[in-house]
Amino acid sequence: MAPEIIRTPVSRRRLLQLMGGAMAAGTLASCGGTSSGGGAGGGGGLKVIGAGSQEAGLRKALDEYKKQNGSFDFNLSFSPADQLQTSLRAQLAAGNAPDLHAVYPGNGSAMSMAQLSKANLLADLSDQAWTQKIPTGFKGAYQHDGKTYIFSPGTSVLGAIYNKKAFEKAGVEVPTTWSELLTVCETLKKKGIVPFALGAQTPWVTQLINYALVPGTVYSKQPDFDDKMAAGSASFAGSGWADAMNKYLELQKRGFFNDNPNGTTYEQATSMVGTGKAAMAVQVSAVLQAYRAAAPSPDDLGMFPLPATDNPADNWIPGGIVVGLGVSAKGKKADEAKKFLDFCGQPEMVNAWAEAVACVPLYSEGEPKVDPVLKPFLPYLSGDKAVPFMDQRWPNAEVQPTHFAVVQELLGGKTTVDGALKKMDAAYRKSA
């Protein structure tokens, strides 16, 4: 169960504490990546498997650690989210997992910190100094039964990454209401620009638009929705989730997505926005670097909170802890892996990693360096209008994959909003 949200007017602390335990950030940020070696390669080094979105920060940390420890060697590769959830979990259970690997914060998936630690598959990191600096509201993401099992550099926000040149070409500005967003999309479409790139063939991408809308359609009106769900007095089907899903479908019905979203991958959608073929994609800030790499210039891209309502006061934002790293309890080089994570937990590396993946650092000695892309989101944080990613408090690992599947079915015309939400309700009520 996630900890209570601690309310404070300090924007950075507000961000950190709000996002505590937000498992979904790991999933959202876990973009597909191609395998690649690190260090001198070979089978003798520390075996590391990361999520694609970790690459910029993880490589930076590994390379810096090697500079300071000349005998250190590592073998680094990256896996897409579905493989992390299936094949890597199977490797962990079989005892032949990598020494160090991606782990999702909190609970809610087969590769989440809580699920893995319950199965005794993660090494305890509690004796490392940086673990004492985890803010109270953060502990649900990092700890199970009072012990720390995951390192993550910080928190990511979710909104619309957009191509500034595409907006300029169409003569549109960043929208602040749902109606304004629809008008912007219509104008972009008339100019021959795809309003939203949606790579729903990649399962974790399916959830993002709902996650961006639900803070406004559900939590701004019912902040205790998660408590009511846990108590059995609320349901997905009887809540503002229906409004969010209907708006998701409205974007599709009005032709504001690329053709065949269910046949489009995350990587293809990223390229569309980077090149300006599409104007926007709803994504987490942790993958911004991939979008920048796909654009002629990194400055071509910006990011803004996706409005869910026509009342700006009801437009809240989601955010969550980015995918982290854990040490396999059965790894052959667990001690060496722990030493590396202890290094990652030093303030200079926390800041460097967080800056590399466009997130706010776990903690900072002095003023943290925050990517300018995050600045439009800070007023929401200081204004107490932010909530953790939705699956932070889902009670089991069944709801999230059900959510993936029903969105694909909705986009394919194979179910209704009511049918989709009833399936999510059924998954929610399964035993953890």
C-alpha positions, -999 to 999 in steps of 0.1 A, spaced: 0 0 0 14 34 -9 21 59 18 1 90 25 8 120 2 26 147 21 14 181 12 39 210 10 41 242 -10 77 235 -21 75 224 -57 105 200 -58 96 183 -25 60 182 -37 71 164 -68 93 139 -50 67 131 -23 38 129 -47 55 104 -69 65 80 -42 56 44 -50 45 52 -86 52 19 -103 39 31 -136 68 54 -143 90 24 -147 66 8 -172 60 40 -190 97 48 -192 106 13 -202 109 19 -239 123 -7 -263 161 -7 -267 185 -26 -289 212 -47 -273 246 -32 -270 278 -40 -251 295 -18 -226 330 -16 -212 352 -42 -227 323 -65 -232 326 -103 -229 312 -126 -204 336 -117 -175 321 -84 -166 291 -74 -145 260 -84 -165 236 -56 -167 202 -55 -185 184 -21 -186 153 -6 -200 157 15 -231 149 48 -214 177 42 -189 204 42 -215 216 79 -213 219 78 -175 230 42 -171 258 45 -196 270 77 -180 271 61 -146 288 29 -158 314 48 -177 322 71 -148 324 42 -124 349 24 -147 370 56 -149 373 55 -111 377 17 -109 400 6 -137 395 -31 -131 357 -28 -134 341 -43 -165 305 -46 -176 284 -63 -202 254 -40 -209 222 -47 -229 187 -33 -231 153 -50 -233 118 -37 -243 92 -37 -215 74 -69 -226 106 -89 -224 115 -74 -191 81 -86 -178 83 -121 -191 117 -135 -200 137 -115 -174 113 -125 -147 116 -161 -157 154 -158 -156 152 -144 -121 131 -172 -109 154 -198 -125 185 -183 -109 203 -173 -141 194 -136 -142 218 -108 -148 237 -93 -118 220 -60 -122 187 -53 -140 159 -29 -145 132 -29 -118 99 -10 -117 93 11 -86 64 2 -62 39 -25 -71 17 -34 -100 37 -56 -124 57 -88 -125 89 -69 -125 80 -43 -98 101 -39 -67 73 -52 -44 66 -83 -64 103 -92 -68 112 -85 -32 82 -106 -20 96 -135 -41 131 -130 -25 146 -122 -59 162 -88 -50 192 -81 -28 186 -57 2 203 -23 -4 193 -8 30 228 -4 43 237 21 16 240 57 27 217 72 -1 188 51 12 186 73 43 178 103 20 147 89 5 118 113 14 90 98 35 65 99 6 89 82 -17 94 51 4 66 31 -11 84 31 -44 117 19 -30 109 -2 0 91 -33 10 87 -42 47 110 -14 56 139 -26 34 152 -8 2 154 -30 -29 157 -5 -58 178 25 -69 161 51 -91 175 85 -99 143 105 -96 108 113 -110 93 118 -144 62 137 -155 37 128 -182 23 151 -208 25 159 -245 58 161 -262 54 184 -292 73 196 -323 75 233 -321 81 237 -358 49 217 -366 30 240 -342 45 271 -359 37 257 -394 0 253 -384 -1 286 -365 -13 270 -333 -3 275 -297 -1 252 -267 -37 244 -255 -49 248 -219 -83 232 -222 -97 201 -238 -117 222 -264 -86 241 -273 -67 208 -278 -94 196 -302 -92 229 -321 -54 226 -323 -57 190 -336 -82 200 -362 -60 228 -375 -30 205 -376 -49 179 -395 -60 205 -421 -24 214 -426 -15 178 -433 2 172 -400 -8 142 -379 -19 157 -346 -9 128 -323 15 99 -330 3 68 -312 25 37 -312 -1 14 -296 15 -18 -310 40 -13 -281 18 -23 -252 30 1 -225 23 31 -248 -14 22 -248 -19 35 -212 -3 69 -216 -33 90 -229 -55 76 -201 -29 83 -175 -26 119 -188 -64 125 -187 -75 107 -156 -59 132 -131 -83 157 -145 -114 135 -151 -111 115 -118 -87 128 -92 -93 166 -94 -129 158 -85 -123 128 -63 -88 129 -47 -96 99 -25 -105 77 -55 -78 51 -47 -89 48 -11 -125 42 -23 -113 16 -49 -94 -2 -22 -125 -2 1 -147 -15 -27 -169 17 -28 -157 28 -62 -150 12 -95 -133 21 -128 -166 17 -147 -185 41 -124 -159 68 -124 -142 95 -145 -122 68 -162 -151 64 -186 -148 101 -195 -111 97 -201 -115 66 -223 -143 83 -243 -120 112 -249 -93 88 -260 -117 74 -285 -128 108 -296 -93 116 -307 -93 85 -328 -128 90 -342 -119 125 -353 -88 113 -372 -63 128 -348 -41 97 -346 -18 83 -373 -33 54 -394 -34 21 -376 -21 29 -341 -22 -8 -332 2 -15 -360 26 14 -351 55 10 -327 68 33 -301 99 39 -322 79 48 -353 58 72 -333 89 88 -319 103 93 -354 71 109 -366 72 136 -339 109 142 -342 107 148 -379 75 169 -377 53 144 -396 33 144 -364 29 173 -340 25 155 -306 28 123 -286 17 117 -251 47 105 -232 68 106 -201 96 131 -198 121 102 -193 119 93 -230 124 129 -242 160 121 -251 148 96 -277 125 122 -293 153 147 -293 176 122 -310 149 118 -337 147 156 -344 170 177 -365 176 198 -334 168 190 -297 154 225 -294 126 216 -319 108 198 -291 89 210 -261 64 195 -236 32 206 -219 6 192 -196 -23 175 -216 -56 193 -207 -84 169 -198 -113 193 -192 -126 227 -202 -119 241 -168 -82 248 -164 -86 245 -126 -95 209 -130 -65 200 -152 -41 181 -130 -10 162 -140 5 127 -134 40 118 -126 61 90 -112 94 75 -104 115 64 -134 125 28 -139 153 18 -116 179 -9 -109 180 -38 -86 206 -64 -77 197 -100 -83 197 -119 -50 210 -149 -69 235 -130 -90 271 -142 -91 285 -107 -86 260 -93 -62 286 -75 -41 301 -58 -71 266 -48 -83 258 -33 -49 290 -13 -49 280 2 -83 246 12 -70 262 28 -39 282 49 -64 250 58 -83 235 70 -50 261 97 -45 246 132 -51 267 141 -81 257 108 -99 220 111 -89 219 146 -104 239 136 -136 216 106 -142 184 126 -135 195 153 -159 204 128 -186 168 113 -186 149 146 -180 136 138 -145 138 156 -111 166 140 -89 158 118 -59 177 143 -37 202 170 -43 229 188 -22 222 223 -35 200 234 -63 192 204 -86 196 208 -124 161 204 -139 156 200 -176 138 231 -190 112 208 -204 99 202 -169 92 239 -161 56 240 -175 47 213 -150 61 229 -119 31 252 -112 9 221 -111 32 206 -85 35 236 -63 -3 242 -68 -11 207 -54 -25 195 -87 -5 164 -93 -11 127 -86 11 96 -89 7 74 -119 -25 54 -116 -11 19 -110 8 30 -79 -20 17 -57 -33 -11 -79 -33 -42 -57 -18 -67 -81 1 -73 -113 -31 -80 -133 -47 -46 -138 -19 -30 -158 -17 -57 -186 -55 -58 -187 -54 -20 -192 -30 -25 -221 -51 -51 -237 -85 -33 -234 -71 -1 -250 -59 -20 -280 -93 -36 -282 -110 -2 -280 -87 12 -307 -95 -19 -328 -133 -16 -323 -135 -49 -305 -149 -36 -272 -168 -7 -256 -156 17 -229 -180 0 -205 -167 -34 -214 -131 -23 -211 -136 -8 -176 -155 -39 -164 -125 -60 -174 -102 -37 -154 -126 -39 -124 -125 -77 -126 -86 -76 -127 -85 -52 -98 -105 -75 -76 -83 -105 -81 -61 -115 -52 -27 -100 -51 
